[in-house]
């Protein structure tokens, strides 16, 4: 008979390992095209190989890693054209998520978004921190799409947003881009506060389309 406690512990460990390896990829600690060696990562994280192997397979499914014949898994690399394609699709889906969330957000939800905006504003007073700023940006968008209550939409957006964050241009480090992103995030929250689905959709789409525009400023 399967031990329920052991099954739960295994699932929790697997989720933790996936989260840690995913964070290494998204923050650039594991750079594009870097090998995802299961033995090396297992040693680094102090766990067995099995949860690491599962985590790497999940990253491949999410589009954050690729399996190279005769070389094994590596962190995916994304160029200018690919990130534009990803963002073009994400703009439409982010708009849909914001529109669906507009009628469902509670006062507590809006307060949470306000807290994230305040933290982003405070961070602008200091130097860019790729790991910190990436995590906070992901938190902002993840919160909205989760509140939309549409699981297929949330899952697809999670993959697209993660792939966009693989991009290693100065898009995520420029002080100008950070200020503009905060201003656009505020517009999204203001539209969500109003409860107007179409305004929320337009603000969310404009934010992602703005990322595409800012790619050309490098």
C-alpha atoms as a printed R data frame, in Angstrom:
    type eleno elety resid chain resno       x      y       z
1   ATOM     1    CA   UNK     A     1   0.000  0.000   0.000
2   ATOM     2    CA   UNK     A     2   1.231  3.467  -0.874
3   ATOM     3    CA   UNK     A     3   2.110  5.644   2.084
4   ATOM     4    CA   UNK     A     4   0.064  8.880   1.711
5   ATOM     5    CA   UNK     A     5   2.569 10.849   3.777
6   ATOM     6    CA   UNK     A     6   5.457  9.668   1.605
7   ATOM     7    CA   UNK     A     7   3.523 10.550  -1.553
8   ATOM     8    CA   UNK     A     8   2.781 14.031  -0.231
9   ATOM     9    CA   UNK     A     9   6.398 14.571   0.810
10  ATOM    10    CA   UNK     A    10   7.599 13.463  -2.621
11  ATOM    11    CA   UNK     A    11   5.182 15.859  -4.363
12  ATOM    12    CA   UNK     A    12   6.264 18.758  -2.155
13  ATOM    13    CA   UNK     A    13   9.928 18.021  -2.820
14  ATOM    14    CA   UNK     A    14   9.322 17.822  -6.549
15  ATOM    15    CA   UNK     A    15   7.498 21.179  -6.546
16  ATOM    16    CA   UNK     A    16  10.297 22.764  -4.517
17  ATOM    17    CA   UNK     A    17  13.028 21.479  -6.822
18  ATOM    18    CA   UNK     A    18  11.131 22.638  -9.913
19  ATOM    19    CA   UNK     A    19  10.648 26.079  -8.381
20  ATOM    20    CA   UNK     A    20  14.343 26.401  -7.524
21  ATOM    21    CA   UNK     A    21  15.642 25.290 -10.927
22  ATOM    22    CA   UNK     A    22  13.049 27.444 -12.709
23  ATOM    23    CA   UNK     A    23  14.164 30.468 -10.694
24  ATOM    24    CA   UNK     A    24  17.797 29.810 -11.622
25  ATOM    25    CA   UNK     A    25  16.782 29.842 -15.284
26  ATOM    26    CA   UNK     A    26  14.566 32.931 -15.135
27  ATOM    27    CA   UNK     A    27  17.090 35.046 -13.229
28  ATOM    28    CA   UNK     A    28  19.965 34.081 -15.519
29  ATOM    29    CA   UNK     A    29  21.839 32.140 -12.861
30  ATOM    30    CA   UNK     A    30  21.603 29.334 -15.408
31  ATOM    31    CA   UNK     A    31  22.189 31.186 -18.675
32  ATOM    32    CA   UNK     A    32  20.635 30.397 -22.069
33  ATOM    33    CA   UNK     A    33  22.160 27.245 -23.613
34  ATOM    34    CA   UNK     A    34  23.657 26.221 -20.259
35  ATOM    35    CA   UNK     A    35  23.521 22.438 -19.693
36  ATOM    36    CA   UNK     A    36  20.922 21.151 -17.243
37  ATOM    37    CA   UNK     A    37  22.926 18.279 -15.814
38  ATOM    38    CA   UNK     A    38  20.714 16.208 -13.535
39  ATOM    39    CA   UNK     A    39  23.636 14.885 -11.417
40  ATOM    40    CA   UNK     A    40  25.171 18.353 -11.070
41  ATOM    41    CA   UNK     A    41  21.877 20.006 -10.132
42  ATOM    42    CA   UNK     A    42  21.039 17.215  -7.686
43  ATOM    43    CA   UNK     A    43  24.373 17.745  -5.940
44  ATOM    44    CA   UNK     A    44  23.929 21.514  -5.959
45  ATOM    45    CA   UNK     A    45  20.451 21.306  -4.415
46  ATOM    46    CA   UNK     A    46  21.256 18.445  -2.067
47  ATOM    47    CA   UNK     A    47  18.514 16.161  -3.370
48  ATOM    48    CA   UNK     A    48  18.261 12.893  -5.267
49  ATOM    49    CA   UNK     A    49  18.281 12.839  -9.054
50  ATOM    50    CA   UNK     A    50  14.652 11.824  -9.468
51  ATOM    51    CA   UNK     A    51  12.981 15.182  -8.571
52  ATOM    52    CA   UNK     A    52  15.623 17.039 -10.584
53  ATOM    53    CA   UNK     A    53  14.958 14.865 -13.620
54  ATOM    54    CA   UNK     A    54  11.231 15.585 -13.279
55  ATOM    55    CA   UNK     A    55  11.921 19.306 -12.898
56  ATOM    56    CA   UNK     A    56  13.998 19.389 -16.081
57  ATOM    57    CA   UNK     A    57  11.237 17.584 -17.995
58  ATOM    58    CA   UNK     A    58   8.747 20.159 -16.704
59  ATOM    59    CA   UNK     A    59  11.007 22.986 -17.877
60  ATOM    60    CA   UNK     A    60  11.107 21.412 -21.340
61  ATOM    61    CA   UNK     A    61   7.291 21.304 -21.334
62  ATOM    62    CA   UNK     A    62   7.192 24.973 -20.299
63  ATOM    63    CA   UNK     A    63   9.524 25.960 -23.128
64  ATOM    64    CA   UNK     A    64  12.295 27.002 -20.739
65  ATOM    65    CA   UNK     A    65  14.586 24.139 -21.738
66  ATOM    66    CA   UNK     A    66  15.252 22.057 -24.822
67  ATOM    67    CA   UNK     A    67  16.507 18.531 -25.266
68  ATOM    68    CA   UNK     A    68  19.531 18.567 -27.575
69  ATOM    69    CA   UNK     A    69  20.344 15.236 -29.290
70  ATOM    70    CA   UNK     A    70  23.546 13.676 -27.943
71  ATOM    71    CA   UNK     A    71  23.957 16.624 -25.522
72  ATOM    72    CA   UNK     A    72  21.040 16.393 -23.123
73  ATOM    73    CA   UNK     A    73  18.834 19.153 -21.767
74  ATOM    74    CA   UNK     A    74  19.895 22.780 -21.961
75  ATOM    75    CA   UNK     A    75  18.359 26.101 -21.000
76  ATOM    76    CA   UNK     A    76  16.414 27.462 -23.956
77  ATOM    77    CA   UNK     A    77  17.714 30.552 -25.747
78  ATOM    78    CA   UNK     A    78  15.370 33.140 -27.210
79  ATOM    79    CA   UNK     A    79  16.298 35.827 -29.732
80  ATOM    80    CA   UNK     A    80  14.669 39.114 -30.756
81  ATOM    81    CA   UNK     A    81  12.285 37.578 -33.289
82  ATOM    82    CA   UNK     A    82  11.218 34.791 -30.945
83  ATOM    83    CA   UNK     A    83  10.518 37.109 -28.030
84  ATOM    84    CA   UNK     A    84   8.419 39.329 -30.302
85  ATOM    85    CA   UNK     A    85   6.344 36.305 -31.337
86  ATOM    86    CA   UNK     A    86   5.912 35.241 -27.716
87  ATOM    87    CA   UNK     A    87   4.869 38.746 -26.644
88  ATOM    88    CA   UNK     A    88   2.419 39.105 -29.537
89  ATOM    89    CA   UNK     A    89   0.490 36.062 -28.334
90  ATOM    90    CA   UNK     A    90   0.887 37.012 -24.686
91  ATOM    91    CA   UNK     A    91  -0.629 40.462 -25.303
92  ATOM    92    CA   UNK     A    92  -3.926 38.922 -26.400
93  ATOM    93    CA   UNK     A    93  -4.041 36.401 -23.562
94  ATOM    94    CA   UNK     A    94  -2.966 38.904 -20.897
95  ATOM    95    CA   UNK     A    95  -5.792 41.144 -22.063
96  ATOM    96    CA   UNK     A    96  -8.266 38.289 -21.725
97  ATOM    97    CA   UNK     A    97  -6.992 37.420 -18.243
98  ATOM    98    CA   UNK     A    98  -7.320 41.029 -17.069
99  ATOM    99    CA   UNK     A    99 -10.827 41.294 -18.510
100 ATOM   100    CA   UNK     A   100 -11.935 38.119 -16.739
101 ATOM   101    CA   UNK     A   101 -10.287 39.170 -13.475
102 ATOM   102    CA   UNK     A   102 -11.896 42.622 -13.441
103 ATOM   103    CA   UNK     A   103 -15.249 41.368 -12.183
104 ATOM   104    CA   UNK     A   104 -13.753 38.918  -9.681
105 ATOM   105    CA   UNK     A   105 -11.153 40.865  -7.725
106 ATOM   106    CA   UNK     A   106 -11.952 41.560  -4.084
107 ATOM   107    CA   UNK     A   107 -10.787 44.538  -2.042
108 ATOM   108    CA   UNK     A   108  -8.125 42.273  -0.547
109 ATOM   109    CA   UNK     A   109  -6.957 41.333  -4.053
110 ATOM   110    CA   UNK     A   110  -6.689 44.975  -5.072
111 ATOM   111    CA   UNK     A   111  -4.785 45.728  -1.879
112 ATOM   112    CA   UNK     A   112  -2.340 42.961  -2.756
113 ATOM   113    CA   UNK     A   113  -1.755 44.459  -6.198
114 ATOM   114    CA   UNK     A   114  -1.231 47.869  -4.609
115 ATOM   115    CA   UNK     A   115   1.394 46.338  -2.332
116 ATOM   116    CA   UNK     A   116   3.257 44.903  -5.317
117 ATOM   117    CA   UNK     A   117   3.187 48.287  -7.067
118 ATOM   118    CA   UNK     A   118   4.526 49.980  -3.940
119 ATOM   119    CA   UNK     A   119   7.384 47.502  -3.773
120 ATOM   120    CA   UNK     A   120   8.210 48.029  -7.439
121 ATOM   121    CA   UNK     A   121   8.222 51.796  -6.900
122 ATOM   122    CA   UNK     A   122  10.528 51.454  -3.890
123 ATOM   123    CA   UNK     A   123  12.899 49.279  -5.929
124 ATOM   124    CA   UNK     A   124  13.257 52.049  -8.521
125 ATOM   125    CA   UNK     A   125  15.188 54.077  -5.958
126 ATOM   126    CA   UNK     A   126  18.026 51.591  -6.169
127 ATOM   127    CA   UNK     A   127  19.919 49.667  -8.810
128 ATOM   128    CA   UNK     A   128  18.230 47.013 -10.910
129 ATOM   129    CA   UNK     A   129  18.308 43.521  -9.454
130 ATOM   130    CA   UNK     A   130  17.409 41.008 -12.151
131 ATOM   131    CA   UNK     A   131  16.370 38.234  -9.764
132 ATOM   132    CA   UNK     A   132  14.285 40.524  -7.556
133 ATOM   133    CA   UNK     A   133  12.680 42.505 -10.376
134 ATOM   134    CA   UNK     A   134  11.880 39.392 -12.409
135 ATOM   135    CA   UNK     A   135  10.268 37.698  -9.424
136 ATOM   136    CA   UNK     A   136   8.132 40.739  -8.622
137 ATOM   137    CA   UNK     A   137   7.029 41.174 -12.238
138 ATOM   138    CA   UNK     A   138   6.055 37.515 -12.399
139 ATOM   139    CA   UNK     A   139   4.182 37.850  -9.107
140 ATOM   140    CA   UNK     A   140   2.162 40.778 -10.455
141 ATOM   141    CA   UNK     A   141   1.066 39.057 -13.642
142 ATOM   142    CA   UNK     A   142   0.595 35.658 -12.026
143 ATOM   143    CA   UNK     A   143  -1.716 37.137  -9.407
144 ATOM   144    CA   UNK     A   144  -3.997 38.683 -12.035
145 ATOM   145    CA   UNK     A   145  -4.203 35.611 -14.250
146 ATOM   146    CA   UNK     A   146  -4.859 33.356 -11.262
147 ATOM   147    CA   UNK     A   147  -7.710 35.599 -10.143
148 ATOM   148    CA   UNK     A   148  -9.230 35.320 -13.624
149 ATOM   149    CA   UNK     A   149 -10.186 31.775 -12.638
150 ATOM   150    CA   UNK     A   150  -9.463 30.300 -16.070
151 ATOM   151    CA   UNK     A   151  -6.963 27.470 -15.590
152 ATOM   152    CA   UNK     A   152  -6.153 26.754 -19.295
153 ATOM   153    CA   UNK     A   153  -5.565 30.479 -19.812
154 ATOM   154    CA   UNK     A   154  -3.395 30.741 -16.693
155 ATOM   155    CA   UNK     A   155  -1.294 27.730 -17.662
156 ATOM   156    CA   UNK     A   156  -0.616 29.028 -21.168
157 ATOM   157    CA   UNK     A   157   0.232 32.502 -19.899
158 ATOM   158    CA   UNK     A   158   2.618 31.048 -17.330
159 ATOM   159    CA   UNK     A   159   4.567 29.365 -20.136
160 ATOM   160    CA   UNK     A   160   4.567 32.442 -22.381
161 ATOM   161    CA   UNK     A   161   5.622 34.822 -19.631
162 ATOM   162    CA   UNK     A   162   8.411 32.530 -18.491
163 ATOM   163    CA   UNK     A   163   9.685 32.251 -22.069
164 ATOM   164    CA   UNK     A   164   9.664 36.049 -22.400
165 ATOM   165    CA   UNK     A   165  11.774 36.326 -19.252
166 ATOM   166    CA   UNK     A   166  14.395 34.096 -20.861
167 ATOM   167    CA   UNK     A   167  15.262 37.033 -23.078
168 ATOM   168    CA   UNK     A   168  18.606 38.399 -21.963
169 ATOM   169    CA   UNK     A   169  18.622 41.813 -23.612
170 ATOM   170    CA   UNK     A   170  18.563 44.925 -21.439
171 ATOM   171    CA   UNK     A   171  14.769 44.905 -21.603
172 ATOM   172    CA   UNK     A   172  14.555 43.725 -17.999
173 ATOM   173    CA   UNK     A   173  17.456 45.821 -16.642
174 ATOM   174    CA   UNK     A   174  17.033 49.282 -18.161
175 ATOM   175    CA   UNK     A   175  15.984 51.961 -15.662
176 ATOM   176    CA   UNK     A   176  13.724 53.544 -18.280
177 ATOM   177    CA   UNK     A   177  12.000 50.241 -18.971
178 ATOM   178    CA   UNK     A   178  11.502 49.639 -15.255
179 ATOM   179    CA   UNK     A   179   9.843 53.049 -14.816
180 ATOM   180    CA   UNK     A   180   7.608 52.583 -17.854
181 ATOM   181    CA   UNK     A   181   6.623 49.075 -16.737
182 ATOM   182    CA   UNK     A   182   5.573 50.409 -13.335
183 ATOM   183    CA   UNK     A   183   3.492 53.157 -14.965
184 ATOM   184    CA   UNK     A   184   1.770 50.566 -17.165
185 ATOM   185    CA   UNK     A   185   1.201 48.256 -14.200
186 ATOM   186    CA   UNK     A   186  -0.531 51.147 -12.427
187 ATOM   187    CA   UNK     A   187  -2.842 51.630 -15.413
188 ATOM   188    CA   UNK     A   188  -3.769 47.959 -15.305
189 ATOM   189    CA   UNK     A   189  -4.582 48.148 -11.600
190 ATOM   190    CA   UNK     A   190  -6.617 51.344 -12.050
191 ATOM   191    CA   UNK     A   191  -8.672 49.614 -14.751
192 ATOM   192    CA   UNK     A   192  -9.148 46.567 -12.528
193 ATOM   193    CA   UNK     A   193 -10.258 48.816  -9.657
194 ATOM   194    CA   UNK     A   194 -12.899 50.314 -11.933
195 ATOM   195    CA   UNK     A   195 -14.258 46.854 -12.690
196 ATOM   196    CA   UNK     A   196 -14.466 47.670 -16.408
197 ATOM   197    CA   UNK     A   197 -13.425 44.535 -18.269
198 ATOM   198    CA   UNK     A   198 -12.669 46.254 -21.572
199 ATOM   199    CA   UNK     A   199 -10.526 48.921 -19.922
200 ATOM   200    CA   UNK     A   200  -8.597 46.210 -18.093
201 ATOM   201    CA   UNK     A   201  -8.146 44.278 -21.329
202 ATOM   202    CA   UNK     A   202  -6.874 47.365 -23.158
203 ATOM   203    CA   UNK     A   203  -4.433 48.288 -20.378
204 ATOM   204    CA   UNK     A   204  -3.005 44.781 -20.152
205 ATOM   205    CA   UNK     A   205  -2.636 44.456 -23.925
206 ATOM   206    CA   UNK     A   206  -1.005 47.896 -24.155
207 ATOM   207    CA   UNK     A   207   1.524 46.907 -21.490
208 ATOM   208    CA   UNK     A   208   2.701 43.827 -23.392
209 ATOM   209    CA   UNK     A   209   2.651 45.665 -26.731
210 ATOM   210    CA   UNK     A   210   4.807 48.301 -25.060
211 ATOM   211    CA   UNK     A   211   7.392 45.637 -24.292
212 ATOM   212    CA   UNK     A   212   7.575 44.851 -28.005
213 ATOM   213    CA   UNK     A   213   8.102 48.550 -28.790
214 ATOM   214    CA   UNK     A   214  10.840 48.868 -26.191
215 ATOM   215    CA   UNK     A   215  12.733 45.977 -27.769
216 ATOM   216    CA   UNK     A   216  13.565 48.328 -30.611
217 ATOM   217    CA   UNK     A   217  15.207 50.886 -28.338
218 ATOM   218    CA   UNK     A   218  18.260 48.791 -27.547
